[in-house]
Amino acid sequence: MRSVFRLAIFAPIFAISASCISPDLLKAQSAGQTGCVPDAIEVSSPQGVAGGYMWNATCNGKRYLCTTLSSGTKSSQVSCAPAAQ
């Protein structure tokens, strides 16, 4: 019951915070994982997830699912993988 209550409280906060992420930051984070320069990347569907963010990065006709998970106040880990078709 407690976890449901927490989810009800924190889910909107994550959703709101996801809308505040700079697309340029997501492009830069995606670049190192996709091999594309930031200017060639299109970012879509950013959303907050527990402990970080998730978004789609498209480059050269290929779509990647990217995530970043925070491990501290200024530290995060980014990963991108080809998106499922």
RACORZI-V873651 format. One line per field, one symbol per residue. psi: psi as a letter, one per 40 degrees, with the letter a starting at -180 (. if undefined). A space follows every 50 residues. Layout:
# RACORZI-V873651
psi: ???
This chain:
# RACORZI-V873651
psi: ddddddddddddddddddeehhdddddddddddeeiideehhhifhihih eaiiihhhhfehhihiihhheadehihhiiihii.
